[in-house]
Amino acid sequence: MIDKQSSIFNYTVGELIEELKKYPKDMPVIVSGYETGYENFYLPILRKIRHIPENMYWDGEFQIDENGIDAFILEREERHD
């Protein structure tokens, strides 16, 4: 199991569930946008990821990697307008 004291992750699934239980079930959920504002997210997915903290901020510090660890992901919708 991941040691929360030294973890690079903000939440585990259990912690997120407990946090979400505090709010009304019909409350919308969004994630931060690319630069400013907020976006909807796609259905949660499970993917294997790798931590790459030296990436530029626009690439994110986590990348998909089939040899990585499993992570629960709320992926923001991308708009192309």
Gaussian input, Z-matrix of N, CA and C with variables (Angstrom, degrees):
# hf/3-21g

backbone

0 1
 N
 C     1     B1
 C     2     B2     1     A1
 N     3     B3     2     A2     1     D1
 C     4     B4     3     A3     2     D2
 C     5     B5     4     A4     3     D3
 N     6     B6     5     A5     4     D4
 C     7     B7     6     A6     5     D5
 C     8     B8     7     A7     6     D6
 N     9     B9     8     A8     7     D7
 C    10    B10     9     A9     8     D8
 C    11    B11    10    A10     9     D9
 N    12    B12    11    A11    10    D10
 C    13    B13    12    A12    11    D11
 C    14    B14    13    A13    12    D12
 N    15    B15    14    A14    13    D13
 C    16    B16    15    A15    14    D14
 C    17    B17    16    A16    15    D15
 N    18    B18    17    A17    16    D16
 C    19    B19    18    A18    17    D17
 C    20    B20    19    A19    18    D18
 N    21    B21    20    A20    19    D19
 C    22    B22    21    A21    20    D20
 C    23    B23    22    A22    21    D21
 N    24    B24    23    A23    22    D22
 C    25    B25    24    A24    23    D23
 C    26    B26    25    A25    24    D24
 N    27    B27    26    A26    25    D25
 C    28    B28    27    A27    26    D26
 C    29    B29    28    A28    27    D27
 N    30    B30    29    A29    28    D28
 C    31    B31    30    A30    29    D29
 C    32    B32    31    A31    30    D30
 N    33    B33    32    A32    31    D31
 C    34    B34    33    A33    32    D32
 C    35    B35    34    A34    33    D33
 N    36    B36    35    A35    34    D34
 C    37    B37    36    A36    35    D35
 C    38    B38    37    A37    36    D36
 N    39    B39    38    A38    37    D37
 C    40    B40    39    A39    38    D38
 C    41    B41    40    A40    39    D39
 N    42    B42    41    A41    40    D40
 C    43    B43    42    A42    41    D41
 C    44    B44    43    A43    42    D42
 N    45    B45    44    A44    43    D43
 C    46    B46    45    A45    44    D44
 C    47    B47    46    A46    45    D45
 N    48    B48    47    A47    46    D46
 C    49    B49    48    A48    47    D47
 C    50    B50    49    A49    48    D48
 N    51    B51    50    A50    49    D49
 C    52    B52    51    A51    50    D50
 C    53    B53    52    A52    51    D51
 N    54    B54    53    A53    52    D52
 C    55    B55    54    A54    53    D53
 C    56    B56    55    A55    54    D54
 N    57    B57    56    A56    55    D55
 C    58    B58    57    A57    56    D56
 C    59    B59    58    A58    57    D57
 N    60    B60    59    A59    58    D58
 C    61    B61    60    A60    59    D59
 C    62    B62    61    A61    60    D60
 N    63    B63    62    A62    61    D61
 C    64    B64    63    A63    62    D62
 C    65    B65    64    A64    63    D63
 N    66    B66    65    A65    64    D64
 C    67    B67    66    A66    65    D65
 C    68    B68    67    A67    66    D66
 N    69    B69    68    A68    67    D67
 C    70    B70    69    A69    68    D68
 C    71    B71    70    A70    69    D69
 N    72    B72    71    A71    70    D70
 C    73    B73    72    A72    71    D71
 C    74    B74    73    A73    72    D72
 N    75    B75    74    A74    73    D73
 C    76    B76    75    A75    74    D74
 C    77    B77    76    A76    75    D75
 N    78    B78    77    A77    76    D76
 C    79    B79    78    A78    77    D77
 C    80    B80    79    A79    78    D78
 N    81    B81    80    A80    79    D79
 C    82    B82    81    A81    80    D80
 C    83    B83    82    A82    81    D81
 N    84    B84    83    A83    82    D82
 C    85    B85    84    A84    83    D83
 C    86    B86    85    A85    84    D84
 N    87    B87    86    A86    85    D85
 C    88    B88    87    A87    86    D86
 C    89    B89    88    A88    87    D87
 N    90    B90    89    A89    88    D88
 C    91    B91    90    A90    89    D89
 C    92    B92    91    A91    90    D90
 N    93    B93    92    A92    91    D91
 C    94    B94    93    A93    92    D92
 C    95    B95    94    A94    93    D93
 N    96    B96    95    A95    94    D94
 C    97    B97    96    A96    95    D95
 C    98    B98    97    A97    96    D96
 N    99    B99    98    A98    97    D97
 C   100   B100    99    A99    98    D98
 C   101   B101   100   A100    99    D99
 N   102   B102   101   A101   100   D100
 C   103   B103   102   A102   101   D101
 C   104   B104   103   A103   102   D102
 N   105   B105   104   A104   103   D103
 C   106   B106   105   A105   104   D104
 C   107   B107   106   A106   105   D105
 N   108   B108   107   A107   106   D106
 C   109   B109   108   A108   107   D107
 C   110   B110   109   A109   108   D108
 N   111   B111   110   A110   109   D109
 C   112   B112   111   A111   110   D110
 C   113   B113   112   A112   111   D111
 N   114   B114   113   A113   112   D112
 C   115   B115   114   A114   113   D113
 C   116   B116   115   A115   114   D114
 N   117   B117   116   A116   115   D115
 C   118   B118   117   A117   116   D116
 C   119   B119   118   A118   117   D117
 N   120   B120   119   A119   118   D118
 C   121   B121   120   A120   119   D119
 C   122   B122   121   A121   120   D120
 N   123   B123   122   A122   121   D121
 C   124   B124   123   A123   122   D122
 C   125   B125   124   A124   123   D123
 N   126   B126   125   A125   124   D124
 C   127   B127   126   A126   125   D125
 C   128   B128   127   A127   126   D126
 N   129   B129   128   A128   127   D127
 C   130   B130   129   A129   128   D128
 C   131   B131   130   A130   129   D129
 N   132   B132   131   A131   130   D130
 C   133   B133   132   A132   131   D131
 C   134   B134   133   A133   132   D132
 N   135   B135   134   A134   133   D133
 C   136   B136   135   A135   134   D134
 C   137   B137   136   A136   135   D135
 N   138   B138   137   A137   136   D136
 C   139   B139   138   A138   137   D137
 C   140   B140   139   A139   138   D138
 N   141   B141   140   A140   139   D139
 C   142   B142   141   A141   140   D140
 C   143   B143   142   A142   141   D141
 N   144   B144   143   A143   142   D142
 C   145   B145   144   A144   143   D143
 C   146   B146   145   A145   144   D144
 N   147   B147   146   A146   145   D145
 C   148   B148   147   A147   146   D146
 C   149   B149   148   A148   147   D147
 N   150   B150   149   A149   148   D148
 C   151   B151   150   A150   149   D149
 C   152   B152   151   A151   150   D150
 N   153   B153   152   A152   151   D151
 C   154   B154   153   A153   152   D152
 C   155   B155   154   A154   153   D153
 N   156   B156   155   A155   154   D154
 C   157   B157   156   A156   155   D155
 C   158   B158   157   A157   156   D156
 N   159   B159   158   A158   157   D157
 C   160   B160   159   A159   158   D158
 C   161   B161   160   A160   159   D159
 N   162   B162   161   A161   160   D160
 C   163   B163   162   A162   161   D161
 C   164   B164   163   A163   162   D162
 N   165   B165   164   A164   163   D163
 C   166   B166   165   A165   164   D164
 C   167   B167   166   A166   165   D165
 N   168   B168   167   A167   166   D166
 C   169   B169   168   A168   167   D167
 C   170   B170   169   A169   168   D168
 N   171   B171   170   A170   169   D169
 C   172   B172   171   A171   170   D170
 C   173   B173   172   A172   171   D171
 N   174   B174   173   A173   172   D172
 C   175   B175   174   A174   173   D173
 C   176   B176   175   A175   174   D174
 N   177   B177   176   A176   175   D175
 C   178   B178   177   A177   176   D176
 C   179   B179   178   A178   177   D177
 N   180   B180   179   A179   178   D178
 C   181   B181   180   A180   179   D179
 C   182   B182   181   A181   180   D180
 N   183   B183   182   A182   181   D181
 C   184   B184   183   A183   182   D182
 C   185   B185   184   A184   183   D183
 N   186   B186   185   A185   184   D184
 C   187   B187   186   A186   185   D185
 C   188   B188   187   A187   186   D186
 N   189   B189   188   A188   187   D187
 C   190   B190   189   A189   188   D188
 C   191   B191   190   A190   189   D189
 N   192   B192   191   A191   190   D190
 C   193   B193   192   A192   191   D191
 C   194   B194   193   A193   192   D192
 N   195   B195   194   A194   193   D193
 C   196   B196   195   A195   194   D194
 C   197   B197   196   A196   195   D195
 N   198   B198   197   A197   196   D196
 C   199   B199   198   A198   197   D197
 C   200   B200   199   A199   198   D198
 N   201   B201   200   A200   199   D199
 C   202   B202   201   A201   200   D200
 C   203   B203   202   A202   201   D201
 N   204   B204   203   A203   202   D202
 C   205   B205   204   A204   203   D203
 C   206   B206   205   A205   204   D204
 N   207   B207   206   A206   205   D205
 C   208   B208   207   A207   206   D206
 C   209   B209   208   A208   207   D207
 N   210   B210   209   A209   208   D208
 C   211   B211   210   A210   209   D209
 C   212   B212   211   A211   210   D210
 N   213   B213   212   A212   211   D211
 C   214   B214   213   A213   212   D212
 C   215   B215   214   A214   213   D213
 N   216   B216   215   A215   214   D214
 C   217   B217   216   A216   215   D215
 C   218   B218   217   A217   216   D216
 N   219   B219   218   A218   217   D217
 C   220   B220   219   A219   218   D218
 C   221   B221   220   A220   219   D219
 N   222   B222   221   A221   220   D220
 C   223   B223   222   A222   221   D221
 C   224   B224   223   A223   222   D222
 N   225   B225   224   A224   223   D223
 C   226   B226   225   A225   224   D224
 C   227   B227   226   A226   225   D225
 N   228   B228   227   A227   226   D226
 C   229   B229   228   A228   227   D227
 C   230   B230   229   A229   228   D228
 N   231   B231   230   A230   229   D229
 C   232   B232   231   A231   230   D230
 C   233   B233   232   A232   231   D231
 N   234   B234   233   A233   232   D232
 C   235   B235   234   A234   233   D233
 C   236   B236   235   A235   234   D234
 N   237   B237   236   A236   235   D235
 C   238   B238   237   A237   236   D236
 C   239   B239   238   A238   237   D237
 N   240   B240   239   A239   238   D238
 C   241   B241   240   A240   239   D239
 C   242   B242   241   A241   240   D240

   B1=1.4483
   B2=1.5350
   B3=1.3009
   B4=1.4638
   B5=1.5229
   B6=1.3277
   B7=1.4602
   B8=1.5239
   B9=1.3427
   B10=1.4627
   B11=1.5255
   B12=1.3189
   B13=1.4646
   B14=1.5232
   B15=1.3202
   B16=1.4563
   B17=1.5226
   B18=1.3185
   B19=1.4584
   B20=1.5270
   B21=1.3134
   B22=1.4625
   B23=1.5214
   B24=1.3404
   B25=1.4582
   B26=1.5241
   B27=1.3367
   B28=1.4578
   B29=1.5181
   B30=1.3217
   B31=1.4533
   B32=1.5186
   B33=1.3190
   B34=1.4548
   B35=1.5248
   B36=1.3192
   B37=1.4643
   B38=1.5239
   B39=1.3386
   B40=1.4600
   B41=1.5195
   B42=1.3272
   B43=1.4583
   B44=1.5211
   B45=1.3343
   B46=1.4605
   B47=1.5241
   B48=1.3293
   B49=1.4705
   B50=1.5228
   B51=1.3249
   B52=1.4684
   B53=1.5256
   B54=1.3225
   B55=1.4616
   B56=1.5260
   B57=1.3374
   B58=1.4627
   B59=1.5202
   B60=1.3217
   B61=1.4672
   B62=1.5262
   B63=1.3256
   B64=1.4621
   B65=1.5252
   B66=1.3345
   B67=1.4538
   B68=1.5276
   B69=1.3445
   B70=1.4664
   B71=1.5298
   B72=1.3290
   B73=1.4704
   B74=1.5184
   B75=1.3280
   B76=1.4664
   B77=1.5308
   B78=1.3477
   B79=1.4681
   B80=1.5222
   B81=1.3592
   B82=1.4645
   B83=1.5257
   B84=1.3248
   B85=1.4615
   B86=1.5206
   B87=1.3373
   B88=1.4629
   B89=1.5252
   B90=1.3377
   B91=1.4645
   B92=1.5217
   B93=1.3194
   B94=1.4591
   B95=1.5192
   B96=1.3399
   B97=1.4551
   B98=1.5161
   B99=1.3039
   B100=1.4750
   B101=1.5223
   B102=1.3252
   B103=1.4618
   B104=1.5190
   B105=1.3249
   B106=1.4624
   B107=1.5093
   B108=1.2924
   B109=1.4558
   B110=1.5131
   B111=1.3158
   B112=1.4633
   B113=1.5110
   B114=1.3261
   B115=1.4542
   B116=1.5253
   B117=1.3365
   B118=1.4501
   B119=1.5147
   B120=1.3289
   B121=1.4532
   B122=1.5124
   B123=1.3319
   B124=1.4464
   B125=1.5172
   B126=1.3171
   B127=1.4524
   B128=1.5262
   B129=1.3309
   B130=1.4709
   B131=1.5263
   B132=1.3090
   B133=1.4604
   B134=1.5231
   B135=1.2976
   B136=1.4598
   B137=1.5169
   B138=1.3298
   B139=1.4641
   B140=1.5159
   B141=1.3061
   B142=1.4605
   B143=1.5278
   B144=1.3288
   B145=1.4629
   B146=1.5215
   B147=1.3334
   B148=1.4633
   B149=1.5247
   B150=1.3285
   B151=1.4621
   B152=1.5227
   B153=1.3309
   B154=1.4659
   B155=1.5371
   B156=1.3398
   B157=1.4650
   B158=1.5255
   B159=1.3133
   B160=1.4679
   B161=1.5274
   B162=1.3351
   B163=1.4710
   B164=1.5243
   B165=1.3148
   B166=1.4578
   B167=1.5279
   B168=1.3119
   B169=1.4647
   B170=1.5220
   B171=1.3364
   B172=1.4641
   B173=1.5253
   B174=1.3251
   B175=1.4570
   B176=1.5256
   B177=1.3103
   B178=1.4592
   B179=1.5192
   B180=1.3288
   B181=1.4621
   B182=1.5181
   B183=1.3327
   B184=1.4623
   B185=1.5219
   B186=1.3223
   B187=1.4611
   B188=1.5261
   B189=1.3282
   B190=1.4650
   B191=1.5194
   B192=1.3312
   B193=1.4593
   B194=1.5268
   B195=1.3119
   B196=1.4685
   B197=1.5259
   B198=1.3332
   B199=1.4652
   B200=1.5309
   B201=1.3339
   B202=1.4539
   B203=1.5192
   B204=1.3384
   B205=1.4560
   B206=1.5282
   B207=1.3357
   B208=1.4576
   B209=1.5175
   B210=1.3378
   B211=1.4612
   B212=1.5224
   B213=1.3152
   B214=1.4528
   B215=1.5190
   B216=1.3340
   B217=1.4598
   B218=1.5233
   B219=1.3236
   B220=1.4644
   B221=1.5160
   B222=1.2971
   B223=1.4718
   B224=1.5095
   B225=1.3294
   B226=1.4659
   B227=1.5152
   B228=1.3248
   B229=1.4555
   B230=1.5255
   B231=1.3060
   B232=1.4677
   B233=1.5215
   B234=1.2944
   B235=1.4727
   B236=1.5139
   B237=1.2873
   B238=1.4749
   B239=1.5160
   B240=1.3532
   B241=1.4559
   B242=1.5008
   A1=109.75
   A2=117.25
   A3=122.43
   A4=110.26
   A5=116.89
   A6=123.00
   A7=108.51
   A8=117.22
   A9=121.81
   A10=112.23
   A11=118.70
   A12=121.17
   A13=112.02
   A14=117.29
   A15=119.95
   A16=112.27
   A17=116.52
   A18=120.93
   A19=112.60
   A20=115.62
   A21=121.84
   A22=110.65
   A23=116.65
   A24=121.66
   A25=110.55
   A26=117.15
   A27=121.62
   A28=112.34
   A29=117.92
   A30=122.76
   A31=111.58
   A32=115.04
   A33=120.89
   A34=105.88
   A35=118.25
   A36=121.23
   A37=110.02
   A38=117.84
   A39=121.04
   A40=112.41
   A41=116.71
   A42=120.63
   A43=111.23
   A44=117.37
   A45=121.02
   A46=110.52
   A47=117.31
   A48=120.79
   A49=109.95
   A50=117.03
   A51=120.24
   A52=111.24
   A53=117.35
   A54=121.17
   A55=110.21
   A56=117.09
   A57=120.61
   A58=112.64
   A59=118.64
   A60=122.04
   A61=112.44
   A62=118.12
   A63=122.81
   A64=112.52
   A65=117.05
   A66=120.94
   A67=110.93
   A68=116.68
   A69=119.63
   A70=111.21
   A71=115.70
   A72=120.08
   A73=113.31
   A74=118.37
   A75=120.13
   A76=112.68
   A77=117.76
   A78=121.20
   A79=109.66
   A80=118.80
   A81=121.02
   A82=111.92
   A83=116.59
   A84=123.08
   A85=107.80
   A86=116.70
   A87=122.18
   A88=108.52
   A89=116.37
   A90=121.95
   A91=108.70
   A92=116.69
   A93=120.09
   A94=110.97
   A95=115.51
   A96=121.80
   A97=111.92
   A98=115.87
   A99=121.37
   A100=111.98
   A101=117.56
   A102=119.89
   A103=110.67
   A104=117.90
   A105=120.99
   A106=108.78
   A107=117.08
   A108=121.57
   A109=112.35
   A110=115.45
   A111=122.04
   A112=109.66
   A113=116.89
   A114=123.11
   A115=110.42
   A116=115.43
   A117=120.19
   A118=108.10
   A119=117.37
   A120=119.23
   A121=109.61
   A122=114.80
   A123=121.02
   A124=109.07
   A125=117.22
   A126=120.29
   A127=109.12
   A128=117.68
   A129=119.21
   A130=111.12
   A131=116.09
   A132=121.30
   A133=109.54
   A134=115.65
   A135=122.14
   A136=107.03
   A137=116.45
   A138=121.40
   A139=109.60
   A140=115.80
   A141=121.52
   A142=107.60
   A143=115.87
   A144=120.95
   A145=110.97
   A146=114.32
   A147=122.22
   A148=107.86
   A149=117.39
   A150=122.78
   A151=108.93
   A152=116.54
   A153=122.60
   A154=107.10
   A155=117.50
   A156=120.40
   A157=114.52
   A158=117.91
   A159=119.75
   A160=113.19
   A161=118.78
   A162=121.42
   A163=110.71
   A164=116.45
   A165=120.74
   A166=107.92
   A167=117.67
   A168=121.53
   A169=112.85
   A170=118.85
   A171=119.81
   A172=112.37
   A173=117.59
   A174=120.83
   A175=112.44
   A176=117.52
   A177=120.98
   A178=111.59
   A179=116.12
   A180=119.35
   A181=112.84
   A182=118.46
   A183=122.67
   A184=109.11
   A185=116.65
   A186=122.34
   A187=109.12
   A188=115.90
   A189=120.85
   A190=108.87
   A191=115.74
   A192=121.88
   A193=107.88
   A194=117.15
   A195=121.71
   A196=112.98
   A197=117.88
   A198=121.58
   A199=111.94
   A200=116.89
   A201=121.26
   A202=112.58
   A203=114.86
   A204=121.02
   A205=109.48
   A206=117.08
   A207=121.25
   A208=110.31
   A209=116.45
   A210=121.77
   A211=108.92
   A212=116.76
   A213=125.23
   A214=106.49
   A215=118.37
   A216=121.21
   A217=111.60
   A218=115.70
   A219=122.83
   A220=104.58
   A221=117.03
   A222=121.85
   A223=110.23
   A224=116.38
   A225=119.90
   A226=111.08
   A227=115.00
   A228=119.54
   A229=108.87
   A230=115.99
   A231=120.32
   A232=108.59
   A233=114.95
   A234=119.64
   A235=108.25
   A236=116.32
   A237=121.18
   A238=109.82
   A239=116.19
   A240=119.40
   A241=112.59
   D1=153.53
   D2=-177.67
   D3=-76.92
   D4=131.79
   D5=176.71
   D6=-75.66
   D7=111.36
   D8=-175.42
   D9=-61.40
   D10=-31.19
   D11=-178.44
   D12=-63.16
   D13=-37.95
   D14=-177.22
   D15=-110.76
   D16=13.43
   D17=-175.41
   D18=-71.52
   D19=148.51
   D20=174.82
   D21=-94.35
   D22=0.35
   D23=-177.88
   D24=-101.90
   D25=146.97
   D26=179.61
   D27=-80.27
   D28=-36.18
   D29=-176.10
   D30=-140.78
   D31=150.35
   D32=163.19
   D33=-97.15
   D34=168.73
   D35=178.71
   D36=-58.78
   D37=-45.23
   D38=-179.87
   D39=-60.37
   D40=-42.07
   D41=179.16
   D42=-65.81
   D43=-40.41
   D44=179.06
   D45=-65.35
   D46=-42.99
   D47=177.49
   D48=-58.74
   D49=-47.66
   D50=-179.88
   D51=-61.60
   D52=-39.64
   D53=178.16
   D54=-65.47
   D55=-45.26
   D56=-178.03
   D57=-66.70
   D58=-25.96
   D59=178.30
   D60=-64.11
   D61=-17.14
   D62=-178.26
   D63=-77.71
   D64=-10.96
   D65=-172.25
   D66=-116.77
   D67=160.54
   D68=178.03
   D69=-59.85
   D70=143.24
   D71=-177.24
   D72=-66.18
   D73=-20.27
   D74=-178.98
   D75=-98.47
   D76=9.54
   D77=178.75
   D78=-72.72
   D79=132.52
   D80=177.97
   D81=-63.86
   D82=154.33
   D83=176.08
   D84=-124.64
   D85=129.67
   D86=179.01
   D87=-133.88
   D88=169.02
   D89=175.82
   D90=-127.86
   D91=164.83
   D92=-178.91
   D93=-63.80
   D94=147.87
   D95=179.66
   D96=-82.55
   D97=-178.12
   D98=-177.12
   D99=-60.80
   D100=-51.01
   D101=179.13
   D102=-116.29
   D103=-59.04
   D104=178.12
   D105=-131.80
   D106=169.70
   D107=177.93
   D108=75.72
   D109=-165.92
   D110=-174.52
   D111=-138.00
   D112=158.35
   D113=-176.99
   D114=-132.80
   D115=160.58
   D116=167.82
   D117=-71.75
   D118=165.41
   D119=174.63
   D120=-125.55
   D121=156.30
   D122=177.52
   D123=-72.40
   D124=171.81
   D125=175.99
   D126=-54.74
   D127=140.28
   D128=178.84
   D129=-55.64
   D130=142.81
   D131=-179.89
   D132=-131.76
   D133=159.32
   D134=175.53
   D135=-109.69
   D136=125.21
   D137=179.77
   D138=-138.67
   D139=159.62
   D140=173.13
   D141=-89.52
   D142=131.23
   D143=-177.32
   D144=-131.41
   D145=163.47
   D146=175.33
   D147=-130.49
   D148=141.70
   D149=179.30
   D150=-85.04
   D151=123.02
   D152=178.53
   D153=-131.32
   D154=78.90
   D155=-173.00
   D156=-65.16
   D157=-19.04
   D158=-179.07
   D159=-80.54
   D160=-5.67
   D161=176.95
   D162=-58.64
   D163=152.18
   D164=173.18
   D165=-65.07
   D166=151.94
   D167=-173.47
   D168=-57.85
   D169=-31.73
   D170=-178.32
   D171=-74.37
   D172=-15.93
   D173=176.70
   D174=-91.95
   D175=-10.44
   D176=-178.52
   D177=76.66
   D178=154.02
   D179=-178.32
   D180=-87.51
   D181=-1.79
   D182=176.58
   D183=-123.72
   D184=138.51
   D185=179.83
   D186=-130.89
   D187=151.34
   D188=176.86
   D189=-65.22
   D190=133.48
   D191=-179.98
   D192=-153.62
   D193=114.78
   D194=-177.38
   D195=-59.45
   D196=-18.29
   D197=177.59
   D198=-98.62
   D199=6.40
   D200=-177.23
   D201=-84.73
   D202=-158.08
   D203=179.74
   D204=-103.98
   D205=155.29
   D206=178.21
   D207=-70.63
   D208=139.83
   D209=176.20
   D210=-143.21
   D211=143.31
   D212=175.60
   D213=-84.96
   D214=122.39
   D215=-171.33
   D216=-120.68
   D217=130.08
   D218=168.33
   D219=-102.39
   D220=99.59
   D221=-175.54
   D222=-92.65
   D223=126.81
   D224=-178.55
   D225=-70.47
   D226=147.71
   D227=175.77
   D228=-68.63
   D229=142.67
   D230=176.31
   D231=-103.23
   D232=131.82
   D233=177.70
   D234=-108.12
   D235=143.83
   D236=-179.14
   D237=-125.27
   D238=54.78
   D239=179.72
   D240=-115.29

